[in-house]
Amino acid sequence: MEEHPGLLEFLHHLSAPKISQTNPTCVLKTEVFCDRRPPSVVFQLIPSVQAEAKLKKVTLDSENLSTLELLKLCNKHVSTLAPKEIATNVVKTKSEKKAGGGAGGKRR
C-alpha cells in the first residue's frame, strides 16, 4: 500500500475541532479503497450550491499533491462555491460604543 502523507495531513486539518466548529453542518466521511486507483478527495455540494454552480461534486485528484497544494485547490474550487453569509445586526457593548463613538464621552 502506498502512502500519501499530503492527503492524510489534509484530512487531518479538515477534521480538526477548530475547523469543524466553523461549519457544523459539514460531514467528513473517508473511504479507503484497495483497488490501486489514485487517491482523491470528493466534496459533495449542498443542493442550493448544486443548482447555482451546476455541479454535484468537486473532485481533487491528490496523488502527487502536497498538503499546501490540496488546501489551495480546496480554497480555490470549493470555498468559492460556499453560500454568502448574511450580515446580521451586531449588538455593541457600551465599551465598544465608546471606543467607536468619539463624541460620547464625559463633558467638563
Backbone torsions as a table, in degrees:
resi	resn	phi	psi	omega
1	MET	NA	128.5	178.6
2	GLU	-82.4	145.0	177.9
3	GLU	-100.8	147.1	178.3
4	HIS	-129.7	83.8	-174.7
5	PRO	-61.8	-32.4	178.8
6	GLY	-62.2	-42.7	179.8
7	LEU	-68.6	-42.4	-180.0
8	LEU	-64.1	-41.2	178.9
9	GLU	-68.5	-37.4	176.3
10	PHE	-59.3	-47.2	178.4
11	LEU	-64.1	-35.6	177.3
12	HIS	-62.5	-43.2	179.3
13	HIS	-64.5	-42.1	-179.2
14	LEU	-66.9	-28.9	-177.3
15	SER	-92.0	2.4	179.6
16	ALA	-62.8	141.1	-178.6
17	PRO	-55.4	-39.3	-178.5
18	LYS	-63.5	-37.2	179.4
19	ILE	-73.7	-43.6	-178.2
20	SER	-66.7	-23.7	176.8
21	GLN	-71.2	-25.1	-179.4
22	THR	-74.7	-22.2	177.7
23	ASN	-144.5	82.3	-175.5
24	PRO	-66.7	-16.1	179.3
25	THR	-85.5	-7.5	179.4
26	CYS	-76.6	131.2	179.8
27	VAL	-112.2	126.6	179.0
28	LEU	-104.4	120.1	-179.3
29	LYS	-130.7	128.2	179.0
30	THR	-107.6	144.5	175.3
31	GLU	-131.6	127.1	179.9
32	VAL	-107.4	125.8	179.3
33	PHE	-112.4	143.7	179.6
34	CYS	-113.8	38.4	-177.9
35	ASP	-114.1	22.1	175.3
36	ARG	65.5	15.4	175.1
37	ARG	-76.2	150.5	-179.3
38	PRO	-65.6	148.1	-179.1
39	PRO	-68.4	148.0	178.2
40	SER	-152.4	162.6	176.0
41	VAL	-120.3	128.6	-178.5
42	VAL	-116.8	126.9	176.3
43	PHE	-106.2	114.6	174.6
44	GLN	-84.6	127.5	-176.2
45	LEU	-91.4	151.1	178.2
46	ILE	-71.6	154.6	-174.8
47	PRO	-54.1	-39.2	-178.9
48	SER	-65.2	-36.5	178.4
49	VAL	-75.3	-35.7	177.7
50	GLN	-57.6	-43.7	-178.8
51	ALA	-66.5	-41.3	-177.4
52	GLU	-72.3	-44.2	-175.4
53	ALA	-88.7	-11.0	-176.0
54	LYS	57.5	39.0	176.9
55	LEU	-135.2	146.7	174.1
56	LYS	-100.5	-28.7	-179.3
57	LYS	-154.2	160.0	175.2
58	VAL	-120.7	126.0	-179.1
59	THR	-114.0	128.4	175.3
60	LEU	-109.3	116.3	174.7
61	ASP	-78.7	120.2	-167.2
62	SER	-116.2	20.9	-173.2
63	GLU	-58.4	-48.3	-175.8
64	ASN	-114.4	24.7	-176.5
65	LEU	-102.1	145.2	175.6
66	SER	-82.9	172.2	178.2
67	THR	-60.1	-44.7	-179.2
68	LEU	-62.1	-42.3	179.1
69	GLU	-64.1	-39.7	177.0
70	LEU	-64.0	-42.7	178.6
71	LEU	-63.5	-40.6	178.5
72	LYS	-64.4	-43.4	178.8
73	LEU	-64.5	-40.4	177.9
74	CYS	-61.7	-45.3	179.8
75	ASN	-63.6	-40.5	-177.2
76	LYS	-71.7	-43.8	-170.9
77	HIS	-101.0	-25.2	-176.4
78	VAL	-104.7	-47.0	-177.2
79	SER	-62.9	-32.0	179.4
80	THR	-68.6	-19.7	179.2
81	LEU	-87.1	-9.2	-177.0
82	ALA	-63.5	142.1	177.9
83	PRO	-61.9	144.2	179.5
84	LYS	-70.0	141.0	178.7
85	GLU	-74.8	141.2	177.5
86	ILE	-90.3	126.0	-179.3
87	ALA	-68.8	132.8	177.7
88	THR	-110.3	161.5	177.0
89	ASN	-67.2	129.6	-179.5
90	VAL	-97.0	127.3	178.5
91	VAL	-89.3	123.2	-179.3
92	LYS	-97.2	144.7	174.6
93	THR	-79.4	168.8	179.8
94	LYS	-60.4	-40.3	-178.8
95	SER	-67.8	-34.3	177.2
96	GLU	-68.7	-37.8	178.3
97	LYS	-65.9	-41.9	179.7
98	LYS	-64.7	-41.5	-178.6
99	ALA	-66.5	-34.5	-177.9
100	GLY	-92.8	-20.1	-173.4
101	GLY	-76.7	-43.6	179.0
102	GLY	80.5	-56.9	-174.1
103	ALA	-94.1	1.1	-173.6
104	GLY	-93.5	20.7	-178.1
105	GLY	-84.1	-173.3	179.4
106	LYS	-72.7	147.4	176.9
107	ARG	-104.7	147.9	179.8
108	ARG	-112.3	NA	NA
